[in-house]
Amino acid sequence: MTPRDSRIAAISPDEPKPGPPEPVKVPEGDPPNPAPGPQEPPQEIPQRKDPPPSEPARRDPPTEPPDVHDPQPHRIDDPPAPGAPPEIIA
């Protein structure tokens, strides 16, 4: 094949084909409705069940009243003082 023949024969798929474009078919009117098939009976929807009653929230047992003789009463939840060693709870 000569270079001239390769230029003529090489048509990429992106290029339009030579000749008139294909006519676009436009459907006329509404499409026909399909024939109604056998309908299934409606299914019964089960009644909604409420969840079982939940248990009351569990509470921690009551704590002992604070010791009146403690020179520095504090709670464990209190943050340690700055520079103090960490409190070790055994």
C-alpha positions as CSV (number, residue, x, y, z in Angstrom):
1,M,0.0,0.0,0.0
2,T,1.3,3.4,-0.9
3,P,1.1,6.4,1.5
4,R,-1.7,7.8,-0.6
5,D,-3.8,4.7,-0.3
6,S,-3.3,4.6,3.5
7,R,-4.6,8.2,3.8
8,I,-7.8,7.3,2.0
9,A,-8.4,4.0,3.7
10,A,-7.7,5.3,7.2
11,I,-11.0,6.5,8.7
12,S,-11.1,6.9,12.4
13,P,-14.4,6.0,14.2
14,D,-14.7,9.6,15.4
15,E,-15.1,11.0,11.9
16,P,-18.6,11.1,10.4
17,K,-19.3,8.6,7.6
18,P,-19.5,10.1,4.2
19,G,-23.0,10.5,2.7
20,P,-26.3,11.9,4.0
21,P,-27.0,11.5,7.8
22,E,-29.5,8.9,8.9
23,P,-33.0,10.3,9.5
24,V,-34.2,10.5,13.1
25,K,-37.3,8.5,13.7
26,V,-39.9,10.3,15.7
27,P,-42.7,8.2,17.3
28,E,-46.1,9.4,16.4
29,G,-48.7,9.8,19.3
30,D,-48.6,8.1,22.6
31,P,-47.1,4.6,22.8
32,P,-49.9,1.9,23.2
33,N,-50.6,0.8,26.7
34,P,-49.5,-2.7,27.5
35,A,-52.3,-5.2,28.1
36,P,-53.2,-5.3,31.7
37,G,-51.8,-8.5,33.3
38,P,-53.2,-10.4,36.2
39,Q,-53.0,-8.3,39.3
40,E,-51.9,-9.7,42.6
41,P,-54.2,-9.1,45.6
42,P,-52.8,-6.5,47.9
43,Q,-50.7,-7.9,50.7
44,E,-51.8,-7.3,54.3
45,I,-49.5,-5.0,56.2
46,P,-48.9,-6.5,59.7
47,Q,-49.7,-4.3,62.7
48,R,-46.8,-2.4,64.1
49,K,-45.7,-3.9,67.4
50,D,-44.4,-1.6,70.1
51,P,-41.1,-2.6,71.6
52,P,-41.2,-4.4,75.0
53,P,-41.0,-2.1,78.0
54,S,-37.4,-1.4,78.9
55,E,-35.9,-2.0,82.3
56,P,-35.4,1.1,84.4
57,A,-32.0,2.7,84.3
58,R,-29.5,1.0,86.7
59,R,-28.2,3.3,89.3
60,D,-24.9,3.0,91.2
61,P,-25.4,2.1,94.8
62,P,-25.5,5.1,97.1
63,T,-22.1,6.4,98.1
64,E,-21.0,7.0,101.6
65,P,-21.4,10.5,102.9
66,P,-18.2,12.5,102.9
67,D,-16.0,12.0,105.9
68,V,-16.2,15.1,108.1
69,H,-12.7,14.4,109.5
70,D,-11.0,14.4,106.1
71,P,-8.7,17.5,106.1
72,Q,-9.0,17.8,102.3
73,P,-12.3,16.5,101.1
74,H,-12.4,16.1,97.4
75,R,-14.1,13.9,94.8
76,I,-12.4,11.5,92.5
77,D,-13.8,13.5,89.5
78,D,-12.0,16.7,90.6
79,P,-8.9,17.3,88.5
80,P,-5.6,17.1,90.3
81,A,-4.0,20.3,91.4
82,P,-1.3,21.6,89.0
83,G,2.1,20.1,89.8
84,A,0.6,17.4,92.1
85,P,1.6,13.8,91.6
86,P,-1.1,11.7,90.0
87,E,-3.5,10.1,92.4
88,I,-3.3,6.3,92.5
89,I,-6.5,4.5,93.3
90,A,-6.1,0.9,94.2
